[in-house]
Amino acid sequence: MTYALKFQDLTLGYDRHPAVHRLDGEIAEGSLTAIVGPNGAGKSTVLKGVTGTLRPLEGRIAFGGLARSDIAYLPQQSDIDRTFPITVADLVSTGLWREVGGFAGLRAIHRAHVAEAISAVGLEGFEKRPIGSLSGGQIQRALFARLLLQDARLVLLDEPFTAIDARTMADLIGVIRRWHGEGRTVLAVMHDYDTVRAHFPRTLMLARELVAHGPTSQVLTAENQFRARQMCEACAGPPHSCGRSAA
């Protein structure tokens, strides 16, 4: 099986302080993988490295035939400016910017695609609503609709189910399973291990360093969870290199 991503002795961090240290491993093309670990483990940092927001301090990320334009990224909701005065349809339309440019470039066929994406996530009737009026679940549906329009081969999701209701989560899991069924690669930062066990075949566990990576049933063990907590507790404080002896 070919890889979508390969981490090669990868160190990522902020102000030259490592937050992820010497990560090695591959994300298989077409796989559905959860990134898990304690708070401060470096999970979101890995996604920022893949998108190019963070440049490696050491090592590299290799892309298996992917270009940056093949990547769609859903940041945490806290990173979204919901005071920006645009409607749901406008927000979803930004998923087409790579193809058509700004809003003025939308033709009838593009507006039809926007409507289809909005319908696919259960937001019919919300097209003209300002995004500031949406609940957490509704804004997440809109952001998933934007991802649908990006038609990316690699989808990165940072805590996609935080602060949303159970019905929205079930619907969005359906979208993720659809992506997986289409052969896209999905990599998601997750906190709820029950959801990971139920829906994610593979898991990568971090504690600033790699703890385990493989089939979810083999990674989400009590032993690995305990080890990850120990490693992160040993690294309490500003991000830095702890060394493997922390395990």
Summary of the structure (lengths in Angstrom):
residues: 247
radius of gyration: 18.4
end to end distance: 30.8
largest distance: 59.7
contacts: 778
relative contact order: 0.19
helix: 43%
strand: 25%
